Amino acid sequence: MKCRKETGMITLFKKFLTILLITITIPLLLWGLGFIIFTASIYYMDEPHNTDKVDGAIVLTGGTNRVSKGLDLLADGRISSLLVSGVHKDVDIKDIMTLWGKTKNAPTCCITLGREAGNTIGNATEAKKWIDHEQLKKVYIITANYHMPRALLEFNRQIPGVRMIPFPVQPENFDPRQSIFWRTDFVEYHKMLLTIYRILVYPHETKALPDSMNDALRKSK
């Protein structure tokens, strides 16, 4: 009788251990696979080689070379209009052209400075107003390569009827041999996971983190 009880307990323990391993191992494997795919996608991401003219371009400020790329496209005639989203209130067109520093002519009448956005959700909201006003159907999204997946999630959610063409920019010194690459990669991957979660669970939420999640985080401190 005692042997049967011990055997039953061992069997139960093995089942518990198996379930525990499955519930831990599978999510870890999925997380790791996702991280590898995300890292590879941003590392090999390149700007489009198609030279066909596109209706417009949206630059998401916050990193090097982004605004310059947008102005280059406008000056080369590859776009008809340009929105620079998330511009500081004290920055004007003249400041941007001076920072660009090119001798090419980019028509300032076709440049819109958006000052309302403070994050990626705000960028998409600001871009939607501009796209609706300009009646555009196909636009470039210009931002850093590591930011592009999350930006596309937000833009396609808020502006589903417009074709978004990624135009990734490689930040300076953003290389796997540098620790900044892996730090940024790790943080941005988890920001993207949170964005996916928010879009699926709170599809109408306009904040980066829903209030319920913010409350839970505050209580855990």
Summary of the structure (lengths in Angstrom):
residues: 221
radius of gyration: 23.1
end to end distance: 49.6
largest distance: 92.2
contacts: 608
relative contact order: 0.13
helix: 55%
strand: 14%
